[in-house]
Amino acid sequence: MTNAPLGAKGAIYPSLKGKRVVVTGGGSGIGAGLVEAFARQGAEAIFVDIMERESADLVAQLKDAPVPPAFHRLDLTDLAAVEAFFQALGPVDVLVNNAGNDDRHTLGDITPAYWDDRMAVNLRHMLFSAKAVAPGMKSRGGGAIINFGSISWHLGLPGLLLYETAKAGIEGMTRALARELGPDHIRVTAVLPGNVKTPRQAKWYTPEGEAEIVAQQCVPGRILPEHVASLVLFLASDDGRMCTGHEYWIDAGWR
């Protein structure tokens, strides 16, 4: 059994048309799938990344979208640059904190500097991006912040100690932000993907390894970026207006 393509069968959310959406790490993989999904909905999709060639290619691929996406190069570990970017951009309706890096490492590899670097790459920017967009969302009557967690720490996968530490923190941060920002009608949720088929993941898994994961899923077939995007669209739309403070899994029942 293979995954059926979503294509034109995917849901259309009228509430997303014209909304200003920022996706971090939108140049490739799941992020590129998110950018395409929002652009096809007629949202103003703005994405940031440090991968310039891949990002430029994505913009070119989506030039026929109702509202072609816009790319800005931004190093999310530079908090001054993050603050300046959001100040220049102005209010947004949706923030998707997708960017992260799952480079493998062992306990013996970890130094104080590497700890700081991994937290900056995988956790810190999400909090400060949320802080930057919250006042503008409040001024527009509300908004949605969607943070990307991971199934990895729930499974205790090897070689990902700091990545899993950061991803566990994202779930706690999501709940805390949801409580703090809820009175301003700002919803904060977390999406936890399983093993998603992307070029980067192909770097870590052999075909045999992929088959082993699929065999542990309740639903056979590979999870694709477009499947993840379908969940994010719902959470960002008015249809998900009462969803906040929780994690939403999309892992085909792996865990």
LINNORCOR-V760706 format. One record per residue. N is the residue number from 1. SS is DSSP state (H for helix, E for strand, C for the rest). PSI is psi in whole degrees, 0 to 359 (* if undefined). Layout:
# LINNORCOR-V760706
N & SS & PSI
N & SS & PSI
This chain:
# LINNORCOR-V760706
1 & C & 137
2 & C & 164
3 & C & 133
4 & C & 135
5 & C & 142
6 & C & 307
7 & H & 227
8 & H & 351
9 & H & 349
10 & C & 152
11 & C & 147
12 & C & 128
13 & C & 101
14 & H & 331
15 & H & 344
16 & H & 344
17 & C & 125
18 & C & 355
19 & C & 146
20 & E & 120
21 & E & 132
22 & E & 128
23 & E & 123
24 & E & 146
25 & C & 41
26 & C & 5
27 & C & 343
28 & C & 171
29 & H & 221
30 & H & 319
31 & H & 317
32 & H & 323
33 & H & 323
34 & H & 314
35 & H & 314
36 & H & 317
37 & H & 315
38 & H & 319
39 & H & 320
40 & H & 339
41 & C & 353
42 & C & 14
43 & C & 158
44 & E & 93
45 & E & 119
46 & E & 127
47 & E & 150
48 & E & 149
49 & E & 167
50 & C & 355
51 & C & 95
52 & H & 317
53 & H & 312
54 & H & 322
55 & H & 319
56 & H & 321
57 & H & 320
58 & H & 317
59 & H & 317
60 & H & 321
61 & H & 333
62 & C & 22
63 & C & 343
64 & C & 2
65 & C & 154
66 & C & 319
67 & C & 102
68 & C & 141
69 & C & 162
70 & E & 135
71 & E & 138
72 & E & 128
73 & E & 128
74 & C & 128
75 & C & 108
76 & C & 348
77 & C & 349
78 & C & 94
79 & H & 329
80 & H & 320
81 & H & 323
82 & H & 312
83 & H & 317
84 & H & 321
85 & H & 310
86 & H & 327
87 & H & 318
88 & H & 328
89 & H & 322
90 & C & 185
91 & C & 144
92 & C & 162
93 & C & 329
94 & E & 133
95 & E & 125
96 & E & 106
97 & E & 84
98 & C & 331
99 & C & 140
100 & C & 176
101 & C & 124
102 & C & 39
103 & C & 139
104 & C & 149
105 & C & 168
106 & C & 169
107 & H & 322
108 & H & 339
109 & H & 343
110 & C & 125
111 & C & 166
112 & H & 322
113 & H & 320
114 & H & 322
115 & H & 308
116 & H & 319
117 & H & 314
118 & H & 324
119 & H & 324
120 & H & 322
121 & H & 324
122 & H & 347
123 & H & 309
124 & H & 316
125 & H & 333
126 & H & 317
127 & H & 315
128 & H & 332
129 & H & 318
130 & H & 317
131 & H & 321
132 & H & 324
133 & H & 342
134 & H & 315
135 & H & 319
136 & H & 320
137 & H & 318
138 & H & 319
139 & H & 337
140 & C & 6
141 & C & 6
142 & C & 183
143 & E & 187
144 & E & 132
145 & E & 124
146 & E & 115
147 & E & 140
148 & E & 115
149 & C & 212
150 & C & 147
151 & C & 342
152 & H & 315
153 & H & 335
154 & H & 331
155 & H & 343
156 & C & 48
157 & C & 148
158 & C & 156
159 & C & 15
160 & C & 35
161 & H & 309
162 & H & 324
163 & H & 314
164 & H & 325
165 & H & 314
166 & H & 317
167 & H & 326
168 & H & 319
169 & H & 328
170 & H & 322
171 & H & 320
172 & H & 318
173 & H & 320
174 & H & 314
175 & H & 320
176 & H & 317
177 & H & 321
178 & H & 319
179 & H & 317
180 & H & 322
181 & H & 349
182 & H & 318
183 & H & 339
184 & H & 15
185 & C & 32
186 & E & 118
187 & E & 140
188 & E & 120
189 & E & 169
190 & E & 140
191 & E & 130
192 & E & 97
193 & E & 153
194 & C & 219
195 & C & 107
196 & E & 136
197 & C & 106
198 & C & 162
199 & H & 324
200 & H & 318
201 & H & 332
202 & H & 338
203 & C & 332
204 & C & 339
205 & C & 135
206 & C & 163
207 & H & 325
208 & H & 321
209 & H & 319
210 & H & 316
211 & H & 324
212 & H & 319
213 & H & 313
214 & H & 323
215 & H & 335
216 & H & 349
217 & C & 153
218 & C & 321
219 & C & 124
220 & C & 162
221 & C & 159
222 & C & 139
223 & E & 133
224 & C & 159
225 & H & 326
226 & H & 331
227 & H & 317
228 & H & 318
229 & H & 325
230 & H & 324
231 & H & 317
232 & H & 320
233 & H & 315
234 & H & 313
235 & H & 330
236 & H & 337
237 & C & 170
238 & H & 339
239 & H & 333
240 & H & 26
241 & C & 338
242 & C & 15
243 & C & 116
244 & C & 155
245 & C & 11
246 & C & 168
247 & E & 141
248 & E & 120
249 & E & 141
250 & E & 84
251 & C & 11
252 & C & 24
253 & C & 26
254 & C & 314
255 & C & *
